[in-house]
Amino acid sequence: MDHSAPMGRVRVRFAPSPTGSLHIGNARTALFNYLFARKNGGTFVLRLEDTDRARSEERFETELMESLRWLGIRWDEGPDVGGGAGPYRQTERVALYRALAEQLVREGKAYPCFCTEEELEARRKDQLARGLPPGYDGRCRALTEGERQQRMAEGKPYTLRFKVPPGEAVAFEDAIHGPITFTSDALTDFILIRSNGMASYNWAVVVDDAKMGITHVIRGDDHISNTPKQILLYRALGLTPPRYAHHPLILGLDGKRLSKRHGATAVSQFRREGYLPESLAFYLVGLGGIVASDGPLKGMDEIVEAFDLARVSRAAAVFDHKKLLWINGRFIRELPIDTLLSHLAPFLETWGVADRFDRETLAAIVACGRDNAQTLRDFEAVFRIFTEPPTLDGTAFEGVERETARAILEIFAESCHQVVSLDEEGYITAAKAAMKRSGQRGRRFFMTLRKAITGTDHGPELAKILPILGKEEVIKRLKGALETL
């Protein structure tokens, strides 16, 4: 079945709750919606489901939007950019939810329920004790209009419940899972408006999607059980439901739903740890089977071209941090240097090195260290090579006799004096001359130089480091190492 829509008519939405950081599972949902909209020339809407006033915070809203933008996701309509279908926060749409719910009451499709939380909990326990499935027993459904008016006059709090029609088949074609069928007899009358005046999730999402003209709902398959309720609500409103696509959830390596116990799960956390937005987006889409995570790397435009709901796997995706780390390293090695510098900018500020070098030198250092880096944070040690001369002590050259190390450093220093510069050609010339005169070569020779010049036993090749340090600084560091010896 074709799950696309005519070009320009697609409208999809991402509707998170600003009650915490953007989880990578939700980030993948946002990506799928964004990619589908761009692939079909449609509109991507950002809507905030902020009716949980106790947990919704402005800082989470800000972080959520920053995380989406960092991933390369841009919305066409939303709370910060406006649009013709607003407002885009549920707390600003409360009156609409109430008015439409009362319309259903007048049409006999919903009713006020005066059961208290304590009464509902007592009945639920009784149902479980008798081996019955827990659910609302429809007690207030049978109240007469007079009984309802009397309770309202007494000031009793009430919810508005949807009157689930009996014996209705609820079938829909899921773009990922195929045909799915429910029966309304498996449902009990559910709440539309709570006693505090706030809309329930299922009611608010139907009203919002309908009023915003959403044509496709792409979300996690944990929402499949909500879909029959929502389709019944569309029918009650006399509207056609959108098309649905429920993608599998993301699991940890242990097969359980991904959570903090599996390590980083928030997009902002991956950002702080030095992952690239390109690699995280590529990996998340790869988890859905859209691209091969071990195949050629793709940028957002290429991912848009490759995206197809029909290719999304029905199997749960397993998140592997090591695989993501490997992909991140690949992107670090393949992205343009200017792009890496842009991503590194906040890290360079934190490390205090942003103003130490001109852009050409910054680019040279990044090019020098990219082959050994898996995350952006790995560049900190690379930059320290150029900002902090090594601090050595008497144990710095363990494994090499003191006199041998001294000879290597002295002779190499002399060889450096004899070349015009320590560019790659000059370094090779100086190294060959020093190896010939000292009689040392291989690991012992080069590790002694590396320790004296960088203070470390590993890192970028000396042939890449020395041209950036320059001849004067290299000789200065060699002399410092000789003084230590």
C-alpha positions as MATLAB code, in Angstrom:
seq = 'MDHSAPMGRVRVRFAPSPTGSLHIGNARTALFNYLFARKNGGTFVLRLEDTDRARSEERFETELMESLRWLGIRWDEGPDVGGGAGPYRQTERVALYRALAEQLVREGKAYPCFCTEEELEARRKDQLARGLPPGYDGRCRALTEGERQQRMAEGKPYTLRFKVPPGEAVAFEDAIHGPITFTSDALTDFILIRSNGMASYNWAVVVDDAKMGITHVIRGDDHISNTPKQILLYRALGLTPPRYAHHPLILGLDGKRLSKRHGATAVSQFRREGYLPESLAFYLVGLGGIVASDGPLKGMDEIVEAFDLARVSRAAAVFDHKKLLWINGRFIRELPIDTLLSHLAPFLETWGVADRFDRETLAAIVACGRDNAQTLRDFEAVFRIFTEPPTLDGTAFEGVERETARAILEIFAESCHQVVSLDEEGYITAAKAAMKRSGQRGRRFFMTLRKAITGTDHGPELAKILPILGKEEVIKRLKGALETL';
ca = [
       0.000    0.000    0.000;
       1.207    3.519   -0.790;
       1.642    5.443    2.451;
       2.741    8.668    0.861;
       0.466   11.591    0.121;
       0.302   14.040   -2.778;
       3.300   16.342   -2.817;
       2.820   19.356   -0.586;
      -0.105   17.868    1.355;
       1.719   15.829    3.983;
       1.508   17.239    7.508;
       3.244   15.391   10.343;
       4.000   16.357   13.915;
       6.345   15.622   16.759;
       4.607   16.192   20.089;
       6.920   15.685   23.079;
       6.254   16.536   26.711;
       8.760   19.057   28.145;
       9.142   17.044   31.335;
      12.761   15.951   30.832;
      15.610   15.756   28.347;
      14.991   14.542   24.792;
      15.477   10.768   24.902;
      17.026    9.159   21.837;
      13.871    7.082   21.362;
      11.835   10.271   20.993;
      14.622   11.770   18.894;
      14.246    8.897   16.419;
      10.488    9.534   16.272;
      11.199   13.193   15.527;
      13.684   12.178   12.839;
      11.228    9.813   11.158;
       8.560   12.528   11.048;
      11.000   15.143    9.789;
      12.398   12.848    7.085;
       8.915   11.830    5.942;
       7.863   15.473    5.661;
      10.952   16.451    3.705;
      10.755   13.397    1.442;
       7.142   14.247    0.548;
       7.495   18.016    0.364;
       5.263   18.341    3.415;
       5.091   20.255    6.689;
       6.729   19.260    9.968;
       4.976   20.581   13.083;
       6.437   20.783   16.590;
       3.742   20.657   19.278;
       4.363   20.642   23.027;
       2.195   18.413   25.189;
       2.749   20.436   28.342;
      -0.411   19.669   30.304;
       1.572   17.938   33.062;
       2.124   21.219   34.873;
       3.838   19.571   37.849;
       6.672   18.195   35.697;
       6.789   20.468   32.641;
       9.583   23.023   32.871;
      10.761   25.798   30.586;
      14.349   24.561   30.809;
      13.296   21.187   29.396;
      11.422   22.929   26.589;
      14.538   24.938   25.739;
      16.808   21.885   25.884;
      14.385   19.870   23.773;
      14.376   22.455   20.993;
      18.158   22.880   21.158;
      18.628   19.109   20.883;
      16.349   18.895   17.842;
      18.135   21.779   16.114;
      21.518   20.253   16.960;
      20.408   17.018   15.262;
      19.593   19.009   12.132;
      15.809   18.942   12.577;
      13.964   22.144   11.679;
      10.220   22.529   12.129;
       7.965   24.545    9.842;
       5.409   25.359   12.538;
       5.796   25.400   16.300;
       5.601   27.380   19.527;
       8.634   29.515   18.691;
       8.041   30.020   14.960;
       4.253   30.225   14.861;
       2.057   28.965   12.041;
      -1.539   28.892   10.914;
      -2.642   25.975   13.115;
      -1.543   27.266   16.528;
      -1.321   27.633   19.387;
       1.270   24.869   19.623;
       1.227   24.301   23.385;
      -1.571   22.159   24.812;
      -1.955   24.426   27.845;
      -3.098   27.141   25.435;
      -5.761   24.863   23.917;
      -7.628   23.811   27.093;
     -10.830   25.675   26.212;
     -10.957   23.918   22.828;
     -10.670   20.456   24.396;
     -13.464   21.289   26.836;
     -15.786   22.735   24.201;
     -15.493   19.730   21.892;
     -15.907   17.279   24.774;
     -19.104   19.048   25.856;
     -20.271   18.839   22.237;
     -19.929   15.040   22.464;
     -21.904   15.113   25.740;
     -24.723   16.995   24.036;
     -24.686   14.439   21.213;
     -24.924   11.555   23.677;
     -21.410   10.314   22.884;
     -19.874   11.255   26.235;
     -21.113   11.807   29.770;
     -20.029   13.232   33.146;
     -18.620   10.720   35.626;
     -18.727   11.513   39.344;
     -16.764    8.499   40.583;
     -13.927    9.505   42.904;
     -10.363    8.243   42.663;
     -10.904    6.253   45.861;
     -14.026    4.581   44.485;
     -12.327    3.725   41.216;
      -9.319    2.240   43.034;
     -11.555    0.129   45.303;
     -13.410   -1.272   42.284;
     -10.154   -1.961   40.492;
      -8.880   -4.012   43.430;
     -12.169   -5.888   43.590;
     -11.976   -6.682   39.877;
      -8.451   -8.018   40.243;
      -9.437  -10.071   43.280;
     -12.206  -11.704   41.256;
      -9.917  -12.391   38.319;
     -11.527   -9.774   36.103;
      -9.648   -7.322   33.878;
      -9.545   -3.919   35.600;
     -11.443   -1.108   33.926;
     -14.224    1.382   34.391;
     -17.557   -0.370   34.949;
     -19.711    2.334   33.297;
     -21.536    3.157   36.526;
     -22.188    6.823   35.723;
     -23.166    6.010   32.150;
     -26.625    4.961   33.369;
     -27.350    8.120   35.386;
     -30.417   10.048   34.328;
     -30.123   13.670   33.293;
     -31.801   14.638   36.556;
     -29.284   12.664   38.613;
     -26.408   14.306   36.739;
     -27.802   17.795   37.279;
     -28.328   17.098   40.972;
     -24.711   16.000   41.470;
     -23.452   19.038   39.570;
     -25.650   21.306   41.703;
     -24.100   19.740   44.810;
     -20.691   20.762   43.449;
     -19.380   17.235   43.041;
     -16.241   17.096   40.859;
     -16.572   15.078   37.691;
     -14.725   13.917   34.620;
     -16.090   13.634   31.108;
     -15.945   10.080   29.763;
     -16.287    8.849   26.200;
     -19.134    6.411   25.657;
     -17.394    3.547   23.831;
     -19.846    2.109   21.264;
     -20.256   -1.649   21.670;
     -19.424   -4.231   19.028;
     -17.492   -1.977   16.661;
     -14.529   -3.257   14.689;
     -11.619   -0.827   14.664;
      -9.243   -1.644   11.827;
      -6.435    0.374   10.313;
      -3.549   -0.170    7.946;
      -0.273    0.536    9.726;
       2.453    1.685    7.340;
       5.013   -0.449    9.189;
       3.078   -3.320   10.789;
       0.418   -3.805    8.149;
      -3.290   -4.362    8.912;
      -4.264   -4.222   12.612;
      -7.757   -4.899   13.972;
      -9.308   -4.282   17.407;
     -12.835   -4.568   18.735;
     -14.416   -1.825   20.807;
     -15.650   -4.474   23.256;
     -12.085   -4.702   24.570;
     -12.294   -1.068   25.715;
     -14.036    0.581   28.645;
     -15.364    4.137   28.711;
     -12.289    6.351   29.001;
     -11.751    9.890   30.228;
     -11.749   12.868   27.888;
     -11.563   15.695   30.446;
     -10.212   15.159   33.939;
     -11.808   16.648   37.036;
      -9.112   19.355   37.090;
     -10.220   20.517   33.647;
      -7.218   19.131   31.746;
      -7.671   16.902   28.712;
      -6.539   13.288   28.703;
      -3.756   12.280   26.331;
      -6.003   10.465   23.849;
      -8.523   13.297   23.655;
      -5.986   16.123   23.356;
      -3.971   14.347   20.679;
      -7.042   13.669   18.531;
      -8.306   17.240   18.822;
      -4.860   18.650   18.077;
      -4.119   16.331   15.147;
      -7.554   17.001   13.651;
      -7.406   20.784   14.058;
      -3.819   20.926   12.776;
      -4.631   18.858    9.693;
      -2.148   16.091   10.502;
      -2.205   13.537    7.692;
       0.244   10.956    9.060;
       0.991    9.984   12.657;
       4.427    8.386   12.982;
       5.234    7.253   16.526;
       6.525    4.397   18.671;
       4.655    1.100   18.680;
       3.920    1.494   22.391;
       1.099    3.734   21.105;
      -0.601    0.993   19.086;
      -2.946    0.325   22.010;
      -4.005    4.001   21.974;
      -4.894    3.935   18.288;
      -8.344    2.236   18.541;
      -9.447    4.789   21.143;
      -8.308    7.608   18.908;
      -9.999    6.187   15.815;
     -13.275    5.903   17.751;
     -12.918    9.547   18.761;
     -12.386   10.563   15.133;
     -15.550    8.700   14.203;
     -17.465   10.415   17.015;
     -16.318   13.784   15.674;
     -17.284   12.798   12.144;
     -13.685   13.025   10.926;
     -11.326   10.784    8.972;
      -8.348    9.546   11.024;
      -4.815   10.167    9.784;
      -2.663    7.331    8.487;
      -0.637    5.590   11.171;
       2.899    4.233   11.287;
       4.188    2.707   14.522;
       7.923    2.097   14.606;
       9.558   -0.359   17.047;
      11.071    0.861   20.292;
      14.785    0.988   21.036;
      16.132   -1.675   23.393;
      19.399   -2.081   25.262;
      21.811   -4.921   24.561;
      20.039   -6.892   27.307;
      16.798   -6.815   25.311;
      15.041   -4.492   27.761;
      13.634   -1.075   26.953;
      16.459    1.457   26.771;
      16.911    3.411   29.996;
      19.595    5.250   31.951;
      20.963    1.964   33.274;
      22.232    1.280   29.743;
      24.342    4.468   29.726;
      23.691    7.729   27.903;
      20.127    8.046   26.616;
      19.558   11.815   26.294;
      20.548   13.637   23.128;
      22.074   16.439   25.213;
      24.245   13.897   27.000;
      25.610   12.506   23.737;
      26.288   16.083   22.662;
      28.251   16.815   25.849;
      30.229   13.605   25.426;
      31.488   14.742   22.036;
      29.283   12.847   19.614;
      28.467   14.487   16.297;
      24.861   15.224   15.291;
      25.582   13.669   11.899;
      26.638   10.367   13.466;
      23.757   10.204   15.963;
      21.167   10.964   13.271;
      22.726    8.439   10.891;
      22.831    5.765   13.609;
      19.252    6.346   14.787;
      17.928    6.065   11.233;
      20.134    3.018   10.722;
      18.452    1.371   13.718;
      15.217    1.507   11.744;
      16.776   -0.247    8.775;
      16.666    2.818    6.509;
      20.421    2.936    5.984;
      23.139    0.357    6.579;
      25.072    1.523    9.634;
      28.202   -0.222    8.320;
      27.724    1.175    4.813;
      28.639    4.549    3.299;
      28.057    7.501    5.619;
      25.170    9.770    4.663;
      24.328   13.364    5.513;
      20.790   14.566    6.188;
      19.971   15.276    2.528;
      21.033   11.768    1.543;
      19.081   10.251    4.450;
      15.980   12.122    3.262;
      16.370   10.551   -0.169;
      16.786    7.074    1.334;
      13.863    7.352    3.772;
      10.849    5.131    3.206;
       8.386    3.972    5.863;
       8.037    0.666    4.030;
      11.717   -0.028    4.781;
      11.412    0.495    8.536;
      11.987   -2.815   10.298;
       9.185   -4.238   12.440;
      11.710   -5.740   14.861;
      12.799   -3.834   17.951;
      16.046   -1.937   17.456;
      18.993   -2.651   19.766;
      21.120    0.317   20.748;
      24.837   -0.449   20.823;
      27.012    2.352   22.231;
      30.148    0.780   20.770;
      28.630    0.777   17.285;
      27.672    4.435   17.654;
      31.190    5.254   18.865;
      32.652    3.527   15.813;
      30.336    5.462   13.494;
      31.222    8.696   15.281;
      34.898    8.058   14.626;
      34.149    7.476   10.950;
      32.341   10.808   10.700;
      35.198   12.591   12.478;
      37.599   11.258    9.861;
      35.348   12.024    6.880;
      33.606   15.322    7.625;
      35.133   18.537    6.263;
      37.551   20.177    8.703;
      35.421   23.339    8.800;
      32.411   21.273    9.909;
      34.455   19.654   12.666;
      35.722   23.049   13.800;
      32.138   24.283   13.998;
      31.160   21.322   16.199;
      34.332   21.761   18.279;
      33.745   25.467   18.971;
      32.061   25.059   22.401;
      34.670   22.487   23.447;
      37.531   24.798   22.454;
      35.987   27.519   24.621;
      35.711   25.134   27.554;
      39.304   23.996   27.131;
      40.495   27.597   26.950;
      42.215   27.169   23.590;
      39.799   28.930   21.228;
      41.829   32.154   21.207;
      45.261   30.575   21.317;
      45.488   29.842   17.592;
      44.402   31.324   14.288;
      41.867   29.393   12.211;
      44.519   27.905    9.942;
      46.385   26.453   12.920;
      43.151   25.207   14.512;
      42.349   23.402   11.270;
      45.855   21.906   11.151;
      45.544   20.603   14.729;
      42.136   19.054   13.997;
      43.506   17.421   10.839;
      46.461   16.200   12.881;
      44.304   14.508   15.526;
      41.231   13.296   13.651;
      42.628    9.858   12.751;
      42.962    8.929   16.434;
      39.720   10.498   17.710;
      36.429    8.726   18.356;
      34.663   11.678   19.999;
      35.217   15.424   19.955;
      36.416   15.239   23.544;
      39.380   13.192   22.352;
      40.722   16.369   20.742;
      41.401   17.913   24.156;
      44.536   15.796   24.581;
      45.614   16.725   21.047;
      45.292   20.448   21.732;
      47.190   20.056   25.019;
      50.193   18.910   22.979;
      50.341   22.359   21.414;
      49.394   24.467   24.443;
      51.283   22.767   27.258;
      54.953   21.753   26.954;
      55.455   18.286   28.475;
      56.248   17.996   32.166;
      58.798   15.205   32.498;
      60.601   13.600   35.407;
      63.408   11.092   35.797;
      61.124    8.168   34.976;
      59.902    9.643   31.694;
      62.154    7.487   29.533;
      61.795    4.145   31.285;
      62.756    1.278   29.005;
      65.513    3.306   27.354;
      68.929    3.694   28.933;
      69.569    7.253   30.074;
      72.626    7.716   27.876;
      70.842    6.246   24.863;
      67.892    8.604   25.321;
      70.277   11.543   25.772;
      72.139   10.653   22.576;
      68.906   10.353   20.572;
      67.651   13.738   21.752;
      70.946   15.578   21.377;
      71.603   14.268   17.893;
      68.032   14.884   16.733;
      68.199   18.449   18.083;
      71.365   19.016   16.089;
      69.729   17.544   13.007;
      66.778   19.928   13.459;
      69.161   22.876   13.395;
      70.447   21.697   10.023;
      67.094   21.704    8.214;
      65.260   24.832    7.063;
      61.968   23.827    8.685;
      60.328   20.829   10.301;
      57.722   20.318    7.666;
      57.169   16.690    6.702;
      60.207   16.654    4.407;
      62.407   18.419    6.946;
      61.328   16.079    9.732;
      62.128   12.985    7.644;
      65.535   14.395    6.754;
      66.362   15.217   10.377;
      65.094   11.850   11.652;
      67.097    9.852    9.099;
      70.258   11.774    9.914;
      69.746   11.311   13.660;
      69.053    7.572   13.334;
      72.229    7.142   11.283;
      74.429    9.064   13.731;
      72.910    7.602   16.931;
      72.691    4.035   15.681;
      69.147    3.900   17.074;
      66.003    3.370   15.067;
      62.491    1.975   15.200;
      60.305    2.128   18.284;
      63.077    3.048   20.721;
      64.099    6.052   18.611;
      60.642    7.404   17.845;
      59.116    6.761   21.274;
      61.979    8.684   22.869;
      61.308   11.637   20.574;
      57.555   11.427   21.146;
      57.922   11.422   24.929;
      60.334   14.357   24.863;
      58.225   16.475   22.494;
      54.650   15.598   23.519;
      55.007   14.047   26.968;
      52.844   11.091   25.898;
      53.404    7.581   24.600;
      50.679    7.769   21.962;
      48.770   10.196   19.781;
      49.072   11.738   16.329;
      52.122   11.001   14.208;
      55.175   13.151   14.879;
      55.251   14.007   11.182;
      51.920   15.805   11.693;
      52.759   17.365   15.060;
      56.177   18.883   14.339;
      55.172   21.164   11.431;
      52.517   22.746   13.665;
      54.826   23.169   16.667;
      57.550   24.630   14.485;
      61.306   24.177   14.568;
      61.967   26.616   17.422;
      59.437   25.058   19.796;
      60.569   21.505   18.985;
      64.215   22.325   19.783;
      63.108   24.091   22.971;
      61.234   20.978   24.122;
      64.178   18.722   23.247;
      66.415   20.889   25.423;
      63.937   20.697   28.257;
      63.905   16.906   28.044;
      67.722   16.844   28.046;
      67.744   18.927   31.217;
      65.427   16.357   32.800;
      67.831   13.595   31.813;
];
